């Protein structure tokens, strides 16, 4: 259930981070017009950003092209238009812009604005990953793990995932994928089943705020995998997972529930807590999270103390 899909949480990267990635790979000189667009974008004035960046993009400025693609992809100041986003990203990608190459990989992976094509996604991920783009390294690693658009190569996938972590990929995506791979052992012998390593990497993912990492840790405490079985710690991580869960992870509820394979390993109250968690993430109703919190003795004691003080 719990790999970190490349449909990353809050893929709307902040403008500062985007520009660092784009300009760092494209070697673009800063112009006054470009800076006006940056200032406007940061203040939410998308119309001005569009007006400043469009002429630059038409003149071949790769950073402006990539940022226009981002605006059309997200519908910022313009109607959302995946085909136009792809047009601008392709122009920038063909100039060697790693950010645009990665975005093209995502679009081909998802079939947005172009026919879905795993092989072409891998092509663009590879070009961006070779330039050190951490998002592309993560995306390419997932393709190599699952053999999408390329032959399976878990050893190279693990190298790329670790490289993405080492080079600053935020959000816990790569750490969580590594952790789940060590939990399942599906990619042995390159990534063998190893609960200690699963705990290590999922802890890193959870500290970075990834919902799936918390769910993976909850499963460790549910079944006693590499740790003592612990109801309170399981519920804690289920609560954190539900709180971090968002629409970009909705695919989790559409996949077969892999916890079912372990249901027999814990008593009914463990599973009842897991049912509440599943209802929370599948319906989006926070009332189920509140019910989960009431099942956690430590949280309930803290709540009663706060009520007493109040």
C-alpha positions as CSV (number, residue, x, y, z in Angstrom):
1,X,0.0,0.0,0.0
2,X,2.5,2.5,1.1
3,X,5.1,3.6,-1.5
4,X,5.5,7.3,-2.0
5,X,3.9,7.9,-5.4
6,X,5.3,10.6,-7.5
7,X,2.0,12.3,-7.4
8,X,3.6,14.3,-4.7
9,X,1.9,16.1,-1.9
10,X,1.7,19.9,-2.7
11,X,3.5,19.5,-6.0
12,X,2.8,23.3,-6.3
13,X,6.4,24.0,-5.4
14,X,7.1,27.5,-4.1
15,X,8.3,30.0,-6.7
16,X,11.7,30.4,-5.0
17,X,12.5,26.7,-5.0
18,X,11.3,26.4,-8.6
19,X,13.5,29.3,-9.8
20,X,16.5,27.8,-8.0
21,X,16.0,24.5,-9.8
22,X,15.2,26.1,-13.1
23,X,17.9,28.7,-13.3
24,X,20.5,26.5,-11.8
25,X,20.1,24.0,-14.7
26,X,19.4,26.4,-17.5
27,X,22.0,29.1,-16.7
28,X,19.5,31.9,-17.4
29,X,20.5,35.5,-16.8
30,X,18.2,37.5,-14.6
31,X,16.4,40.4,-16.4
32,X,14.4,43.2,-15.0
33,X,11.2,41.9,-16.7
34,X,11.8,38.4,-15.4
35,X,12.3,39.8,-11.8
36,X,9.1,41.7,-12.2
37,X,7.3,38.5,-13.0
38,X,8.9,36.8,-9.9
39,X,7.8,39.6,-7.6
40,X,4.2,39.5,-9.1
41,X,4.0,35.8,-8.8
42,X,5.1,35.7,-5.2
43,X,2.4,38.3,-4.4
44,X,-0.3,36.3,-6.2
45,X,-0.5,38.7,-9.1
46,X,-0.6,36.0,-11.8
47,X,-1.8,38.3,-14.5
48,X,1.3,40.5,-14.2
49,X,3.6,37.5,-14.0
50,X,2.0,36.1,-17.2
51,X,2.4,39.5,-18.9
52,X,6.1,39.7,-18.0
53,X,7.1,36.1,-18.7
54,X,5.2,35.5,-21.9
55,X,7.4,37.7,-24.1
56,X,10.5,36.2,-22.6
57,X,9.2,32.7,-23.2
58,X,8.5,33.6,-26.8
59,X,12.0,34.8,-27.1
60,X,13.3,31.4,-26.0
61,X,14.0,32.1,-22.3
62,X,13.9,28.6,-20.8
63,X,13.1,29.6,-17.2
64,X,10.2,31.7,-18.4
65,X,8.9,28.9,-20.6
66,X,9.1,26.5,-17.6
67,X,7.3,28.8,-15.3
68,X,4.6,29.5,-17.9
69,X,4.1,25.8,-18.2
70,X,3.7,25.6,-14.4
71,X,1.1,28.4,-14.5
72,X,-0.9,26.6,-17.2
73,X,-0.6,23.3,-15.4
74,X,-2.0,24.8,-12.2
75,X,-4.4,27.3,-13.8
76,X,-2.8,30.2,-12.2
77,X,-3.9,33.4,-13.9
78,X,-5.1,31.4,-16.9
79,X,-7.5,28.5,-17.5
80,X,-5.9,25.2,-16.6
81,X,-4.6,23.8,-19.9
82,X,-2.3,20.8,-19.8
83,X,-1.6,20.9,-23.5
84,X,-0.3,24.4,-23.3
85,X,1.7,23.5,-20.2
86,X,3.3,20.7,-22.2
87,X,4.1,23.0,-25.1
88,X,6.1,25.4,-22.9
89,X,7.8,22.6,-21.0
90,X,8.8,20.9,-24.2
91,X,10.4,24.1,-25.5
92,X,12.4,24.5,-22.3
93,X,13.2,20.8,-22.0
94,X,14.7,20.8,-25.5
95,X,17.1,23.5,-24.4
96,X,18.2,21.2,-21.6
97,X,16.2,22.7,-18.7
98,X,16.1,19.9,-16.0
99,X,13.0,21.3,-14.3
100,X,11.0,21.2,-17.6
101,X,12.3,17.8,-18.5
102,X,11.1,16.5,-15.1
103,X,7.6,18.1,-15.6
104,X,7.4,16.5,-19.1
105,X,8.2,13.2,-17.4
106,X,5.3,13.7,-15.0
107,X,2.9,14.6,-17.8
108,X,3.7,11.5,-19.8
109,X,3.5,9.4,-16.7
110,X,0.1,10.8,-15.9
111,X,-1.2,11.2,-19.4
112,X,-1.9,14.9,-18.9
113,X,-1.9,17.0,-22.1
114,X,-0.3,14.1,-23.9
115,X,-1.1,10.4,-24.4
116,X,0.1,8.3,-21.4
117,X,3.5,6.9,-22.3
118,X,5.7,5.3,-19.7
119,X,8.7,5.0,-22.1
120,X,8.6,8.7,-22.9
121,X,8.2,9.6,-19.3
122,X,11.4,7.6,-18.5
123,X,13.2,9.4,-21.3
124,X,12.5,12.8,-19.8
125,X,13.0,11.6,-16.2
126,X,16.4,10.2,-17.2
127,X,17.6,13.5,-18.8
128,X,16.6,15.5,-15.8
129,X,17.9,13.0,-13.3
130,X,21.3,13.0,-15.0
131,X,21.4,16.7,-14.2
132,X,20.7,16.1,-10.6
133,X,17.0,17.0,-10.5
134,X,15.8,15.2,-7.3
135,X,12.2,15.0,-8.4
136,X,13.2,13.2,-11.6
137,X,15.5,10.9,-9.6
138,X,12.5,9.9,-7.5
139,X,10.3,9.5,-10.6
140,X,12.8,7.5,-12.5
141,X,13.5,5.3,-9.4
142,X,9.8,4.4,-9.2
143,X,9.8,3.5,-12.9
144,X,12.8,1.2,-12.4
145,X,11.3,-0.4,-9.3
146,X,8.1,-1.4,-11.0
147,X,9.3,-1.8,-14.6
148,X,7.2,1.0,-16.0
149,X,8.6,2.1,-19.4
150,X,11.9,0.4,-18.7
151,X,13.3,-2.9,-17.4
152,X,13.1,-3.4,-13.6
153,X,16.3,-2.4,-11.9
154,X,15.8,-2.2,-8.1
155,X,19.5,-1.7,-7.5
156,X,19.7,1.4,-9.6
157,X,16.3,2.5,-8.2
158,X,17.7,2.4,-4.7
159,X,20.8,4.3,-5.7
160,X,18.6,7.1,-7.2
161,X,16.2,7.2,-4.2
162,X,19.2,7.6,-1.8
163,X,20.7,10.2,-4.1
164,X,17.4,12.2,-4.1
165,X,17.4,12.1,-0.3
166,X,21.1,13.1,-0.1
167,X,20.6,16.0,-2.5
168,X,17.7,17.5,-0.6
169,X,14.3,16.1,-1.9
170,X,11.8,17.3,0.7
171,X,8.6,15.6,1.8
172,X,9.8,12.1,2.7
173,X,8.9,10.6,-0.7
174,X,12.1,8.7,-1.4
175,X,12.6,7.6,2.2
176,X,9.1,6.2,2.4
177,X,9.5,4.2,-0.9
178,X,12.8,2.8,0.4
179,X,11.2,1.9,3.8
180,X,8.2,0.1,2.2
181,X,10.5,-1.8,-0.1
182,X,12.5,-3.1,2.8
183,X,9.3,-4.0,4.6
184,X,7.8,-6.1,1.8
185,X,11.0,-7.5,0.3
186,X,9.3,-7.4,-3.1
187,X,12.5,-6.1,-4.7
188,X,14.9,-8.6,-3.3
189,X,17.8,-9.4,-3.5
190,X,18.6,-5.7,-4.3
191,X,16.3,-4.5,-1.5
192,X,15.7,-7.5,0.8
193,X,13.1,-7.8,3.5
194,X,14.6,-6.0,6.5
195,X,12.4,-4.6,9.2
196,X,15.2,-2.7,10.9
197,X,15.9,-0.8,7.7
198,X,12.2,-0.4,7.0
199,X,11.8,1.3,10.4
200,X,14.9,3.5,9.8
201,X,13.7,4.8,6.4
202,X,10.0,5.1,7.4
203,X,11.0,7.1,10.5
204,X,12.9,9.5,8.2
205,X,9.9,9.7,6.0
206,X,7.6,10.4,8.9
207,X,9.8,13.1,10.2
208,X,9.5,14.8,6.8
209,X,5.7,14.6,7.1
210,X,4.8,11.8,4.7
211,X,1.4,10.2,5.4
212,X,2.4,6.8,4.0
213,X,5.5,6.7,6.2
214,X,3.4,7.1,9.3
215,X,1.0,4.4,8.0
216,X,4.0,2.1,7.4
217,X,5.2,2.6,11.0
218,X,1.7,1.9,12.3
219,X,1.8,-1.4,10.5
220,X,5.1,-2.2,12.2
221,X,3.4,-1.7,15.6
222,X,0.3,-3.5,14.5
223,X,2.1,-6.7,13.7
224,X,5.2,-6.4,15.9
225,X,7.5,-6.2,12.9
226,X,10.9,-5.3,14.2
227,X,9.4,-3.8,17.3
228,X,7.1,-4.9,20.1
229,X,3.4,-4.8,19.2
230,X,2.1,-1.5,20.6
231,X,-1.5,-0.3,20.3
232,X,-0.8,3.2,21.5
233,X,2.1,3.8,19.1
234,X,0.1,2.2,16.2
235,X,-2.8,4.6,16.8
236,X,-0.4,7.6,17.1
237,X,1.0,6.9,13.7
238,X,-2.4,6.2,12.2
239,X,-3.6,9.6,13.5
240,X,-0.5,11.4,12.0
241,X,-1.0,9.6,8.7
242,X,-4.6,10.6,8.5
243,X,-3.7,14.2,9.4
244,X,-1.1,14.4,6.6
245,X,-3.3,12.6,4.1
246,X,-4.5,14.7,1.1
247,X,-6.0,14.3,-2.3
248,X,-2.7,13.5,-4.0
249,X,-2.7,10.3,-2.0
250,X,-6.3,9.3,-2.8
251,X,-4.9,6.5,-4.9
252,X,-4.1,4.6,-1.7
253,X,-7.8,4.0,-1.0
254,X,-8.3,2.7,-4.5
255,X,-5.6,0.0,-4.2
256,X,-6.0,-3.4,-2.5
257,X,-5.6,-3.0,1.2
258,X,-2.3,-4.8,2.0
259,X,-3.0,-4.7,5.7
260,X,-5.6,-7.4,5.2
261,X,-2.7,-9.9,4.9
262,X,-1.7,-9.1,8.5
263,X,-5.1,-8.8,10.1
264,X,-4.8,-12.1,11.9
265,X,-1.7,-10.9,13.7
266,X,-3.4,-8.5,16.2
267,X,-6.5,-8.5,18.4
268,X,-9.7,-6.9,17.3
269,X,-9.2,-3.5,18.9
270,X,-6.1,-3.0,16.8
271,X,-8.1,-3.7,13.7
272,X,-11.0,-1.5,14.8
273,X,-8.6,1.4,15.0
274,X,-7.3,0.7,11.6
275,X,-10.9,0.6,10.3
276,X,-11.4,4.1,11.7
277,X,-8.2,5.3,10.0
278,X,-9.4,3.8,6.6
279,X,-12.7,5.6,7.0
280,X,-10.9,8.9,7.8
281,X,-8.7,8.8,4.6
282,X,-11.4,7.4,2.3
283,X,-14.1,9.9,3.3
284,X,-12.0,12.9,4.4
285,X,-14.2,13.3,7.5
286,X,-12.1,14.5,10.5
287,X,-14.7,13.0,12.9
288,X,-13.0,9.6,12.4
289,X,-9.6,11.1,13.3
290,X,-11.2,12.4,16.5
291,X,-12.6,8.9,17.2
292,X,-9.1,7.5,16.7
293,X,-7.7,10.0,19.2
294,X,-10.2,8.8,21.8
295,X,-8.8,5.3,21.3
296,X,-5.3,6.4,22.2
297,X,-4.9,6.3,26.0
298,X,-2.1,8.8,26.0
299,X,-3.9,11.3,23.9
300,X,-7.1,10.9,25.8
301,X,-5.3,11.6,29.1
302,X,-3.8,14.7,27.7
303,X,-7.2,15.9,26.4
304,X,-8.8,15.4,29.8
305,X,-6.0,17.3,31.5
306,X,-6.4,20.2,29.0
307,X,-10.1,20.2,29.7
308,X,-9.5,20.3,33.4
309,X,-7.2,23.2,33.2
310,X,-9.6,25.1,30.9
